[in-house]
Amino acid sequence: MNREKILAILYEMSLVIGNEVKLQPLLNRTIQKLLYHTSFPCGLFFCGKETFQNQTNPDFPVKFHLETAIGDHMIAEQIGQSLELPPLLITGKTELITNEDLFQMLPTDIKYKAALRLVVPQTGIILLLSRTMPPDDLPLTEIFEPVMSMLAKAVLLCQRNELFIKEQAIKQSEENYKQLVQKIRAGIVVHNSDGKITICNSTAQKLLGLSEDQILGKTSIDPDWHFLREDTSIMPVDEYPANLVMSTKKPLGDYVAGIHHPGGSDTIWLLINGDPVFKSDNIIRQIIITFVDITLQKSAMAALHQLNSELETRVALRTNELEESNKELEAFAYSVSHDLRAPLRHIDGFVKILIEDSAGKLDESALHYLDVITNSARKMNSLIEDLLSFSRMGRKQIDVQTVDLNQVIAEIIQDMTPDLANRQIQWNISTLPVIEGDSALLRHALYNLIANAVKFTVTREIASIEIGALEKINEHIFFIRDNGVGFDMQLAKNLFGVFQRLHSENDFEGTGIGLANVRRIIQRHKGKVWAEAGVNKGAVFYFSLPK
Amino acid sequence: LKSLYFSEQIKTDKIEKIIAGWKQKAPQTGVLAFLPEADKENIPIIQNIFKKENIPLAGAVFPEIIINNQFKKNGIILLGFSEMPWFQFFGPFAESPEILQEQVKNLSDAAGSQIRGNVETTLFMIFDSMIPNIGTILDELYLGLADRVHYMGVNAGSETFKSIPCLFDNSSIIQNGLLALLLKNHPGAILEHGYRAPAQMISATVTHGNRIISIDWKPAFEVYQEMAKTHYNVIINKENFYQNGVHFPFGILRANGEIVVRIPVALEDDGSLFCVGEVPANSVLTLLSAPEIDIEKTIKTIAEGLQEMGGPGENKSLLTFYCAGRRHHIGKTSVEELNKLKQETNVNKIFGALSLGEIGATLKGGYPLFHNATLVCCYWND
């Protein structure tokens, strides 16, 4: 290796070292280059200049900080740790070490035979480890030693650079924090452990009506503060927010207090939060108090409260009037319906007598007219009966008891069974919850819904009727699903009206009172009823009952 | 259990029979295949055979393959494993150092997660030769995996240095990537070139990956021409550059006296030179010349290394990757070199491929580097 070659390698090394501005890449690239040039498989960098200087006894192992390690994965696992190593290995001048005993304390299974120790002045030590003995004639120490002082300076510059970057980051962070504290639209004051205010932002100054100079240094017990309780009584000093946090050592949340500006007459209402910040030994280091002005909200709340109160009174009055009116209307409907039955019975009865008394005297046409009159009277009677039952549903006192709907449904189906001899129906009934309600009324409602499902599936070769329930937090929802003829959802708004029918009476018999009754029963149980369907796609009737 | 099959012709029925037999003996078998560039069109056929037999396949295309100490332009080599080792494709690799670091970290994490206990393991890498920053990839890889593996590798592709898809598995063919395999219970490989360094030093002042832009602050080709004329009395011009490049490669000097060979293979109009392999900026270069290659030393070093690593070569085969540039440089002597290698190592046979760059350490367990003009060898106990 001639002088020219050594100079060339020095030049190359110095450019590698000079190319890095961060410490870790600098050390990695330098060691990689050293390994490249030596073919040694492992390179370590230890730092800690004080340790190197203070070491006096070469026989006692001393701890050295492993900054980086390349090539030996077991040693690399110790990066960032301090390793106990013999001083003879790690202190001293730049040289090739061949005493294998010195390598025994390295945390690795590899048996190294040689180490090239490169001193990085005032900074650390590089150890390049080899499993074989390098040739004697290689001037490795002479080649690398000159660049080590340059590496030392580069390490120093990188450390300073990183320190500078860290300091800049801290400064920037502090500036951001100050901006945040000043710009935030909440008052912030910070008390130290003596209770004195050390920080107050501009919002705090504005809300408290004091300048920064007037606030800083004051304590919670300063006589200038005039706090009011929420009920406008004078707040005792020990209830002041900072004092409460100080005495309880607990956070204070959504605390409402009024404050008088010095010289002002109006009260400003504040919503206050307080948090203690502890030292490690559970001693309060500082208390952070934040607050927002809720004066406007507080007066708005008072006005709202007044309005609500008036509204409630008016609603109660109107409800009462409406209930009275409904009762009168129902009584009237009941009375009318009841009174209409007598003339109908007369019509029906006198038509019968007329037919019997005029036997053989009336021609076929007259008999047909009388038959129409009889049928119409009976139909009207049926409608009146339905109307009366509907009315009764609204008037009947609700008798709340525990109702097992499983049992109710089983009974309904059992009752229907004789009439379903010619039908094929697949029943799919889930277990239903036990609820509180009027057993008779609920049975009536369910009977109607199930009867509807049976009725409107009559055209199906195999009818399918599913009964189930959905659990909600505050209510039970029940459903009866069928595969029947369904209906057009555009007509659904009429579904639950009195005498409303969505299908021809010729196709499906009935007066149209059933679903009106269902709705009335469910409404009387504070529930709702609704349906989903499609033409020829079946229907699902839902009703909810509160828990 | 390892198996080996090679043939100068690709006979699909024979291959089917061979690999079916391997699977019968070892149901978890998998195969590493080498194909010469002239037979690269057969890759889909080979893939179909392996898909049909449901046997894992990884493979690469090289300029030529080596069968029984001879370079062959046609044929196929199949290396069968009783259990297919972990393998994965990576790349294409980024030029940006930050992204490249992340990519290589993924590689080292993936490979590292497969290493179990103290099993001696070799990371065998086959790179596409068109990747310009293999040296940097190796440096980063060594930061992550360190000595948990031995490093062995070669470059695949075309000897024309035109980009071709040269790496494949059962279903895909990729280019500009890396095929990495983890060979368990494998002691690594021996690598040697035997080039000697002359005294004259120059410095590659500006480089970019595998491109030398300037030497001693002058256009690279200009300095190259001057040095060839001054030291070897050879006139190199644009016309004869490709023929002469292999005879006058660059050597990157190392402090331990060794050199890393870089063969220039392409010339740009601006006078910059493309080499097989990365040339770090400010590397100390020298110009090597034909007479300086030491074949005897090469063979001796490899044989001694193999002996130390795996004992005598009797009853063993030798997997050998022989640099295409080296063969171009020494011509027919390359076959003699292979024959000498067989004699010196006492192996049954030598098989392998002509490679476009080689990876390994010149010392056992030494720092792995990307080389040109070398032989990379390891035993294959079939």
Interface residues (C-beta under 8 A of the other chain):
Chain A: M1 N2 E4 K5 A8 I9 Y11 E12 L15 V16 N28 Q32 L35 Y36 H37 T38 S39 F40 P41 C42 I70 G71 D72 H73 A76 I110 S130 R131 T132 P134 P135 L138 L140 I143 F144
Chain B: D139 Y142 L143 L145 A146 D147 R148 A199 M201 S203 L253 R254 A255 N256 G257 E258 A281 N282 S283 V284 A361 T362 L363 K364 G365 G366 Y367 L369
